Amino acid sequence: MDQAHKLRAAFESEKRTGRPVRATRKRAEKPPLVVAITSGKGGVGKTHISANLAWELTRRGHRVLVIDGDLGLANVNVLIGMQPEYDMRHFLSGEKSLREVLVRGPGGMMLLPASSGVSRLTHLSEEERAFILDELEELDQDFDVLLIDTAAGINTNVTYFAGAAQEVVVIVTPEPTSLADGYAIMKVLHNEHHVNDLALLVNQVESTQVARNVYRQLAEMCDAYLSLRIDYLGEVLFDQNVKKSVRDQHLFMEAYPTTKAAECLRHICDQLLAKREELWLNGKLQFFWKRMLSR
């Protein structure tokens, strides 16, 4: 059976039974925390934050998979200076299995690379998106944390994968356009995909006070117009070394571990790991399919 037939069979089975195709497989004691990192606009440092979070979590001994969710415009591998031989395109075409597409990145993190310049992958069918999630669930015993670096904006791939995660982190900067676009993605995720809890990360900010003001502004808007709860995940302070690391295709957590930006990101890692324990203790640490089916 070719991949197209597998996609169709998996999707039809899911519609008939209301259960994921592999739902009977024995699960690990503690499923991974699945975090979608998204933004309303590009240029806010979303991919750089994702990759550096992965590096720091891996350094602490956690098994981390980064999923480049900008499926048609590969970003993560470019940022860290890698040129994978295979990517998501080879998986969806049936040329390679999902495990064969995974590559090891800096510090030991694993990466599921996207394709570059393949516009069709930016508009996957419902069957293809469902198939990707089902295959990813097969990896749940291999990883402690899955970080999905989504594309910027509100296309269907972004909202689908963000809606399937347990934790959605929206990244903004203090600029008015970033705040407006950040509010827009929150509105879409809440109104159209029933995401009721979000976390905010303020990037490239001059001070903690400015970041807190940004959070309060967005939180008040969401409370007034959306009845949406936003948690404050933290801020990453502006640092010239961060820009230099992007140009050099290095991770600033590795190249400049003593900077204020690195200290900020370590605090954010603490917050995410605490969230994993909280979700686990409350029985809410579910993988993609269970969250999707609950809707």
C-alpha positions as CSV (number, residue, x, y, z in Angstrom):
1,M,0.0,0.0,0.0
2,D,1.5,3.4,-1.0
3,Q,1.5,6.4,1.3
4,A,-1.5,8.0,-0.2
5,H,-3.6,4.8,0.5
6,K,-2.2,4.6,4.0
7,L,-3.3,8.2,4.6
8,R,-6.8,7.5,3.3
9,A,-7.1,4.3,5.3
10,A,-5.9,5.8,8.5
11,F,-8.3,8.8,8.2
12,E,-11.3,6.7,7.3
13,S,-10.6,4.3,10.2
14,E,-10.4,7.3,12.5
15,K,-13.8,8.7,11.3
16,R,-15.5,5.3,11.6
17,T,-14.3,4.4,15.1
18,G,-13.6,7.7,16.7
19,R,-10.2,6.3,17.9
20,P,-6.7,6.8,16.6
21,V,-5.4,3.9,14.5
22,R,-2.8,3.0,17.1
23,A,-4.6,4.0,20.3
24,T,-4.3,0.5,21.8
25,R,-0.5,0.6,21.9
26,K,0.9,0.6,25.4
27,R,1.9,4.2,26.4
28,A,4.9,5.3,28.3
29,E,4.4,6.1,32.0
30,K,4.6,9.8,31.4
31,P,3.8,11.1,27.9
32,P,5.9,14.0,26.5
33,L,5.0,17.6,27.0
34,V,4.0,19.0,23.6
35,V,4.6,22.7,23.3
36,A,3.6,24.7,20.2
37,I,5.7,27.9,19.8
38,T,3.9,30.4,17.6
39,S,3.6,34.0,16.7
40,G,1.3,36.3,14.8
41,K,4.1,37.7,12.7
42,G,7.5,36.8,11.5
43,G,10.7,38.4,12.8
44,V,10.0,38.0,16.5
45,G,12.7,35.3,17.1
46,K,10.3,32.4,17.4
47,T,12.6,29.8,15.7
48,H,15.6,31.0,17.6
49,I,13.8,30.7,20.9
50,S,12.5,27.2,20.0
51,A,16.0,25.9,19.0
52,N,17.7,27.4,22.1
53,L,15.0,26.0,24.4
54,A,15.6,22.6,22.9
55,W,19.3,22.9,23.5
56,E,18.9,23.9,27.1
57,L,16.3,21.2,27.8
58,T,18.6,18.6,26.2
59,R,21.6,19.8,28.3
60,R,19.5,19.1,31.4
61,G,19.1,15.5,30.3
62,H,15.7,15.6,28.7
63,R,15.0,13.9,25.4
64,V,13.8,16.6,23.0
65,L,12.4,16.6,19.5
66,V,12.0,19.9,17.6
67,I,9.4,19.8,14.9
68,D,9.9,22.4,12.2
69,G,6.2,23.3,11.6
70,D,6.9,25.8,8.9
71,L,6.6,22.8,6.5
72,G,7.2,24.6,3.2
73,L,9.9,27.0,4.4
74,A,12.5,25.2,6.5
75,N,13.9,27.5,9.2
76,V,15.3,25.4,12.1
77,N,18.0,23.6,10.2
78,V,19.1,26.8,8.5
79,L,19.3,28.5,11.9
80,I,21.6,25.8,13.3
81,G,23.6,25.4,10.1
82,M,22.4,21.9,9.1
83,Q,21.5,20.5,5.7
84,P,19.4,17.3,6.3
85,E,19.4,14.8,3.5
86,Y,15.7,14.1,4.0
87,D,12.8,16.1,5.3
88,M,9.0,16.1,5.7
89,R,8.5,16.0,1.9
90,H,10.2,12.5,1.8
91,F,8.0,11.3,4.6
92,L,4.7,12.4,3.1
93,S,5.7,11.0,-0.3
94,G,6.4,7.6,1.3
95,E,10.1,7.6,0.4
96,K,11.2,7.5,4.0
97,S,9.6,6.7,7.4
98,L,9.3,9.4,10.0
99,R,12.2,7.9,12.0
100,E,14.4,7.9,8.9
101,V,13.8,11.7,8.5
102,L,14.8,12.6,12.0
103,V,18.3,14.1,12.4
104,R,20.4,14.8,15.5
105,G,21.2,18.5,16.1
106,P,23.4,20.5,18.5
107,G,23.7,19.1,22.0
108,G,21.9,15.9,21.1
109,M,18.4,17.4,20.4
110,M,16.5,15.7,17.6
111,L,15.0,17.6,14.7
112,L,12.1,16.8,12.3
113,P,13.1,19.0,9.4
114,A,10.7,20.8,7.1
115,S,11.1,21.3,3.3
116,S,12.4,24.4,1.7
117,G,10.5,26.1,-1.1
118,V,7.7,23.5,-1.3
119,S,4.5,25.5,-1.3
120,R,2.1,22.5,-1.3
121,L,3.2,21.6,2.2
122,T,1.9,24.9,3.6
123,H,-1.6,23.7,2.8
124,L,-1.8,20.0,3.9
125,S,-5.0,18.1,3.6
126,E,-6.9,17.0,6.7
127,E,-5.8,13.4,6.1
128,E,-2.1,14.4,5.8
129,R,-2.2,16.5,9.0
130,A,-3.9,13.6,10.8
131,F,-1.4,11.1,9.5
132,I,1.5,13.2,10.7
133,L,0.1,13.4,14.2
134,D,-0.6,9.7,14.3
135,E,3.0,8.9,13.2
136,L,4.4,11.4,15.8
137,E,2.4,9.6,18.5
138,E,4.5,6.5,17.7
139,L,7.5,8.5,19.1
140,D,5.9,9.3,22.5
141,Q,8.1,6.8,24.3
142,D,11.2,8.3,22.8
143,F,10.9,11.9,24.0
144,D,10.2,13.9,27.1
145,V,9.4,17.2,25.3
146,L,8.2,18.0,21.7
147,L,8.7,21.6,20.6
148,I,6.7,22.6,17.5
149,D,8.1,25.6,15.9
150,T,5.1,26.7,13.9
151,A,5.0,29.0,10.9
152,A,4.1,32.6,11.7
153,G,0.5,33.7,11.0
154,I,-2.8,31.9,11.1
155,N,-2.8,29.4,8.2
156,T,-4.4,26.0,8.8
157,N,-1.2,24.1,9.5
158,V,-0.3,26.6,12.3
159,T,-3.7,26.5,14.0
160,Y,-4.0,22.7,13.6
161,F,-0.7,21.9,15.3
162,A,-1.0,24.6,17.9
163,G,-4.5,23.3,18.7
164,A,-3.1,19.8,19.2
165,A,-0.5,20.8,21.7
166,Q,-0.9,20.8,25.5
167,E,0.9,24.2,25.9
168,V,0.8,27.0,23.3
169,V,3.4,29.7,23.7
170,V,2.8,32.9,21.8
171,I,5.9,35.0,21.2
172,V,5.7,38.8,20.8
173,T,8.0,41.8,20.9
174,P,7.0,45.2,22.3
175,E,6.4,46.7,18.8
176,P,2.7,47.6,18.2
177,T,2.5,45.4,15.0
178,S,3.7,42.4,17.0
179,L,1.2,43.0,19.7
180,A,-1.7,43.4,17.2
181,D,-0.7,40.2,15.3
182,G,-0.1,38.3,18.6
183,Y,-3.6,39.2,19.7
184,A,-4.9,38.1,16.3
185,I,-3.4,34.6,16.6
186,M,-4.7,34.3,20.2
187,K,-8.2,35.2,19.0
188,V,-8.2,32.6,16.2
189,L,-6.9,29.8,18.4
190,H,-9.5,30.6,21.0
191,N,-12.5,31.2,18.8
192,E,-11.9,28.6,16.1
193,H,-9.9,25.9,17.9
194,H,-11.1,26.1,21.5
195,V,-7.7,26.9,23.0
196,N,-8.5,28.4,26.4
197,D,-5.1,28.6,28.0
198,L,-2.1,30.3,26.4
199,A,1.4,31.4,27.6
200,L,3.1,34.6,26.6
201,L,6.8,35.1,26.0
202,V,8.0,38.6,25.3
203,N,11.2,38.6,23.3
204,Q,13.8,41.3,22.4
205,V,12.7,43.5,25.3
206,E,14.8,46.1,27.1
207,S,13.6,45.3,30.6
208,T,11.4,43.0,32.7
209,Q,9.2,46.0,33.5
210,V,8.5,46.6,29.8
211,A,7.8,42.9,29.3
212,R,5.3,42.9,32.2
213,N,3.5,45.9,30.7
214,V,3.2,44.1,27.4
215,Y,1.7,41.1,29.2
216,R,-0.8,43.2,31.1
217,Q,-1.9,44.9,28.0
218,L,-2.6,41.7,26.1
219,A,-4.0,40.0,29.2
220,E,-6.5,42.8,29.7
221,M,-7.6,42.7,26.0
222,C,-8.1,38.9,26.1
223,D,-10.0,39.0,29.4
224,A,-12.3,41.7,28.1
225,Y,-13.0,40.5,24.6
226,L,-12.2,36.7,24.6
227,S,-12.5,35.4,28.1
228,L,-9.1,33.8,27.4
229,R,-6.6,33.1,30.1
230,I,-2.9,34.1,29.4
231,D,-0.1,33.0,31.6
232,Y,3.2,34.9,31.7
233,L,6.0,32.5,30.7
234,G,8.7,35.1,30.9
235,E,10.9,37.4,28.8
236,V,14.1,37.3,26.9
237,L,16.1,40.5,27.3
238,F,17.6,42.2,24.2
239,D,21.3,41.2,23.7
240,Q,23.6,42.0,20.8
241,N,25.1,38.5,21.2
242,V,21.8,36.9,20.3
243,K,21.8,38.7,16.9
244,K,25.5,37.7,16.4
245,S,24.6,34.0,17.1
246,V,21.9,34.1,14.5
247,R,24.3,35.5,11.9
248,D,26.9,32.9,12.8
249,Q,24.3,30.0,12.8
250,H,25.0,29.2,16.4
251,L,22.8,28.8,19.4
252,F,23.3,31.6,21.9
253,M,22.7,29.2,24.8
254,E,25.8,27.3,23.8
255,A,27.9,30.2,22.4
256,Y,27.0,32.9,25.1
257,P,25.8,31.0,28.2
258,T,26.5,33.9,30.6
259,T,24.4,36.5,28.9
260,K,21.3,37.9,30.3
261,A,19.3,36.4,27.5
262,A,20.6,33.0,28.3
263,E,19.7,33.5,32.0
264,C,16.2,34.5,30.9
265,L,15.8,31.3,28.8
266,R,16.9,29.1,31.6
267,H,14.1,30.5,33.7
268,I,11.6,29.8,30.9
269,C,12.9,26.2,30.8
270,D,12.2,26.0,34.5
271,Q,8.6,27.2,33.9
272,L,8.0,24.7,31.1
273,L,9.3,21.8,33.2
274,A,7.1,22.8,36.1
275,K,4.2,22.9,33.7
276,R,4.9,19.4,32.6
277,E,4.7,18.2,36.2
278,E,1.6,20.2,36.9
279,L,-0.2,18.7,33.8
280,W,1.0,15.2,34.8
281,L,-0.3,15.5,38.3
282,N,-3.6,16.8,37.2
283,G,-4.1,14.1,34.6
284,K,-3.9,16.5,31.7
285,L,-0.7,15.4,30.0
286,Q,-2.1,14.0,26.8
287,F,-0.7,13.5,23.5
288,F,-2.0,15.1,20.3
289,W,-4.8,12.7,19.4
290,K,-6.5,12.7,22.8
291,R,-6.6,16.4,22.8
292,M,-8.0,16.5,19.3
293,L,-10.6,13.9,19.9
294,S,-11.7,15.6,23.1
295,R,-13.0,18.3,20.8
